[in-house]
Amino acid sequence: MTGIHTGSDADIVVVGAGAAGLFAALSASEAIAIPSDTLRDERRTRLSICILDATKRPGLKILVSGGGRCNLTNARVEVDDFVTDAPRALKSVLGAFDHRSTREWFESKGLSTYEEPQGKVFPTSDDARDVLSTLIGACESAGISIHHECEVTDISLAKDGVFRIDSRGGTWRARSVILATGGRSLPKTGSMGAGFEIAARLGHTVTPQVPALVNVRLAPGGLTAELAGLTLPARLDVEYQPTSIEQRCGRKYAPVSSACGSVLVTHDGLTGPAALDISGAVGHGIRRSEKPLVVADFWSLARPTSAWPEFANSDKAPGACVPPSEAPSPTTFDTFLADVRSLAGASAIVTTLTRVLPKSLVSRILERATVDGRKPASTAPEGEWRKIYALTCHSPLPAIGTGGYDKAEVTDGGILLGELDRRTLESTRVPGLLACGEVVNVTGRLGGFNFQWAWSSGFVAGTAARERLHGT
Ligand SMILES: Cc1cc2nc3c(=O)[nH]c(=O)nc-3n(C[C@H](O)[C@H](O)[C@H](O)COP(=O)(O)OP(=O)(O)OC[C@H]3O[C@@H](n4cnc5c(N)ncnc54)[C@H](O)[C@@H]3O)c2cc1C
């Protein structure tokens, strides 16, 4: 079933044996079909489907995902969990095979799953190898051949409508090709960006790529400098054009990117879910020489009436952000003042603030605001609270870089989704060419959303390739 080949003909060639490619091949073979799929017809001839992969083993990224546990989807997946050029097309694709279908399919293959409090879904075994072996086992049962060390170097469409696929393992001919080559992140897993170049040569617009879901590096001297090791909840906004506190608290405030969740301060910046979720916007800002500014609000999530303290009491920091639709707005001065007054009683300023914020951060804030924290909170003038408020809720942290592709979980950018048919993911430029997974310009936030995109888009592309060849 698997091995090195010298080239051959196939009805469908899938390029890339990652999550999206494996799922596309399975969908093309009808090994994955949702119960309402009325198009199944046992009399149809079986299509020959093969997957070409550059590496020695398929699905390497699945094995390292989720810290080896593979966060394979989320219990709640919405369009605003992603960044893309075509949100309506994204909605259509996610709706064709949703997170429930994902869990049902894996469970039907004997892989039970469970859900963490913030909705992240993992295999019950907590072992990513079980996810991969489920996919490989299904490919074997469906008669799909996987050819290793077949790095595809070019794809062209001949006049007779047959594709020629040149690979280091030989030349293939196919009636349909599904491009599932992933992005550029973690290149040692085989994702080196070749699909972007191939798609561009075939006439597609490919948006610039940056590493995403990666740590953010900050300019030295910001509020968080020298607080390495501190974990705390925060709202992080990315701005390319600096805004005032008033603008940020206004109804029209629209940062380039925003995330509310746990943050870990590192020796050179920030990591943790909220930092990872904004890293793509930071990367694009730096690529465009926009000098991106991260504005941190350490109050909005930590304040007493926020839902976050519930999470904070659990033994580990939540591994994903608050869903965008539930994220609190930037803290206004009135809210901040009302909170500190209700917390203060007869306490000193420092005691009041440490009821919400870590001690080391409070010391840094008071030092920078030049406020004596030993004073009773009730006697501090409004001017001093305003200085504390600005540093606590609108702390400017200029970003100077991100961790790069070696550390990034995904690549932000790729083939314009808007250039693919939203019902089939077939190219609007090259008939018979389809694309799915990370090679397409769709990037999810941390929490299983990128795999869900791989499953949904793999399903749509694979099903469409099959139906196209069956002429339905
Ligand atoms: C460390 C890490 C942890 C992650 N954890 C999670 C998680 O828990 N949950 C989540 O949702 N997402 C996670 N992700 C992201 C997720 O793994 C990816 O979004 C997803 O695997 C993308 O699937 P894909 O099939 O599109 O691409 P890939 O998995 O990158 O697969 C692409 C395949 O194409 C092959 N290929 C590339 N170029 C060629 C070529 N020219 N010829 C032939 N083959 C080629 C590669 O060898 C590779 O096998 C993580 C990523 C990383 C790096």
The ligand as an ORCA input file, in Angstrom:
! r2SCAN-3c Opt
* xyz 0 1
  C       3.797     22.004     16.931
  C       2.420     22.115     16.313
  C       1.309     21.833     17.090
  C       0.025     21.961     16.539
  N      -1.053     21.637     17.311
  C      -2.304     21.760     16.794
  C      -3.438     21.344     17.539
  O      -3.319     20.758     18.617
  N      -4.669     21.584     16.992
  C      -4.831     22.165     15.752
  O      -5.970     22.355     15.315
  N      -3.760     22.494     15.006
  C      -2.518     22.288     15.486
  N      -1.429     22.605     14.716
  C      -1.673     23.055     13.330
  C      -2.033     21.847     12.468
  O      -1.108     20.810     12.730
  C      -2.018     22.231     10.993
  O      -2.854     23.322     10.767
  C      -2.468     21.068     10.127
  O      -1.668     19.931     10.377
  C      -2.390     21.442      8.656
  O      -2.687     20.295      7.909
  P      -2.324     20.233      6.370
  O      -2.643     18.843      5.957
  O      -2.958     21.346      5.648
  O      -0.762     20.498      6.296
  P       0.461     19.654      6.899
  O       0.074     18.927      8.116
  O       1.581     20.614      6.988
  O       0.739     18.563      5.797
  C       1.265     18.901      4.540
  C       1.883     17.663      3.948
  O       2.274     17.985      2.622
  C       3.554     17.427      2.375
  N       4.184     18.246      1.341
  C       4.554     19.534      1.393
  N       5.068     19.920      0.224
  C       5.024     18.846     -0.598
  C       5.403     18.618     -1.943
  N       5.959     19.566     -2.702
  N       5.224     17.384     -2.457
  C       4.656     16.385     -1.719
  N       4.292     16.558     -0.428
  C       4.457     17.771      0.111
  C       4.274     17.478      3.711
  O       5.291     16.508      3.769
  C       3.130     17.206      4.687
  O       3.019     15.824      4.957
  C      -0.134     22.428     15.207
  C       0.985     22.674     14.427
  C       2.264     22.513     14.973
  C       3.459     22.779     14.097
*
